[in-house]
Structure formats: structure tokens, C-alpha cells
Amino acid sequence: MCVGLVTSYRSVHSLSSVEYIVSDPSDSAASVKEISVLHREEPSSSKEQVEFPNGTSVFISGKLTRFKGSVAIQASCMRKVSW
């Protein structure tokens, strides 16, 4: 689980997912500054897929995976965070 700030997003039709680039809001030099987050679109779900615009703070729950040769998060859940 982590919290980050959406810096960009795009649809990945081959994976039926949205790829979000999320930045780490902490000041830690040891942390990765940006990571790809793949959020799968569920066409059979009764809920409409929510796209998070740039600048949105999000809570992400998921697992680490490989995407485009780098570490990414396969998100099982993404929610908007209000501070």
C-alpha cells in the first residue's frame, strides 16, 4: 500500500488497464520518485471506471510486478485521498 500523486495517465488497451505515473510525495532521497501503476478496467463491474486526473493524490493497494522492463504496481484498488 502506498500514497502518491498522479503525474500522468494513459490507456493500455492490450492489458485493459490504465497506466498511471505516480510520484512519491515524500522528501526521502532513498525512495523512487516515480512509478508506473497499472489499474485494470473491469468491464463486468457495475461500477464505472474512475480515471484520476493529473495532480490527484491517490491511495494504492496492489502488488509489485514488471512492466516495460521496470518495477510497477499492479493495483487492485485505487482511491482518491483528501487531505
Backbone torsions as a table, in degrees:
resi	resn	phi	psi	omega
1	MET	NA	142.9	177.6
2	CYS	-157.7	168.8	176.4
3	VAL	-124.1	139.6	179.6
4	GLY	-154.0	178.7	-178.3
5	LEU	-116.0	122.7	-179.4
6	VAL	-67.7	124.1	177.2
7	THR	-105.0	-25.0	174.7
8	SER	-165.7	165.7	176.4
9	TYR	-155.9	156.3	178.0
10	ARG	-156.3	155.0	175.9
11	SER	-80.1	140.4	173.4
12	VAL	-117.7	90.2	-173.0
13	HIS	-61.3	-36.0	-178.2
14	SER	-64.8	-22.7	179.5
15	LEU	-108.8	1.3	-174.4
16	SER	50.1	45.7	-176.3
17	SER	-135.0	166.5	168.6
18	VAL	-111.9	130.0	175.7
19	GLU	-97.4	121.5	175.2
20	TYR	-106.1	138.8	168.3
21	ILE	-98.7	120.0	-174.0
22	VAL	-118.8	132.4	178.8
23	SER	-100.2	152.9	179.6
24	ASP	-84.8	121.8	-178.3
25	PRO	-77.7	-5.6	-177.5
26	SER	-78.7	164.9	178.9
27	ASP	-96.1	7.8	-176.2
28	SER	-68.8	126.1	178.1
29	ALA	-73.3	-18.8	-177.5
30	ALA	-81.2	-14.2	-176.3
31	SER	-91.7	153.6	174.9
32	VAL	-69.0	135.9	-175.5
33	LYS	-80.6	-32.0	178.1
34	GLU	-139.8	147.7	178.0
35	ILE	-145.2	146.1	174.7
36	SER	-79.0	138.2	176.5
37	VAL	-125.2	120.8	178.6
38	LEU	-99.4	117.8	179.5
39	HIS	-114.0	114.2	-174.7
40	ARG	-73.6	133.3	175.0
41	GLU	-80.5	131.9	-179.4
42	GLU	-106.3	94.8	-177.4
43	PRO	-65.7	-25.7	-178.9
44	SER	-85.3	-8.4	-178.5
45	SER	-73.3	145.3	177.3
46	SER	-75.6	-17.2	178.3
47	LYS	-82.1	142.6	175.1
48	GLU	-78.0	139.8	179.5
49	GLN	-65.7	129.6	179.9
50	VAL	-98.1	128.0	172.2
51	GLU	-101.7	133.7	-178.2
52	PHE	-96.1	117.5	-178.4
53	PRO	-69.9	164.0	177.8
54	ASN	-54.8	139.9	179.1
55	GLY	90.8	-3.3	-179.6
56	THR	-81.8	131.8	172.3
57	SER	-81.6	130.5	-176.7
58	VAL	-130.4	147.6	170.6
59	PHE	-97.7	131.3	-175.9
60	ILE	-124.4	129.5	173.7
61	SER	-121.6	130.0	-178.8
62	GLY	176.8	-158.0	-179.0
63	LYS	-131.7	155.8	177.9
64	LEU	-75.9	142.4	179.5
65	THR	-149.1	178.5	175.6
66	ARG	-106.2	135.1	177.2
67	PHE	-148.1	125.5	-178.2
68	LYS	55.2	38.2	176.8
69	GLY	76.5	8.0	-179.6
70	SER	-129.3	166.5	175.0
71	VAL	-74.5	136.8	178.5
72	ALA	-139.5	171.5	175.4
73	ILE	-109.5	126.7	171.2
74	GLN	-91.2	102.0	-172.8
75	ALA	-79.8	129.0	172.5
76	SER	-92.5	-20.2	-178.8
77	CYS	-153.8	134.6	172.2
78	MET	-133.6	134.3	180.0
79	ARG	-136.4	146.2	175.3
80	LYS	-70.8	139.4	178.6
81	VAL	-109.1	129.6	175.1
82	SER	-107.1	128.2	-178.9
83	TRP	-95.3	NA	NA
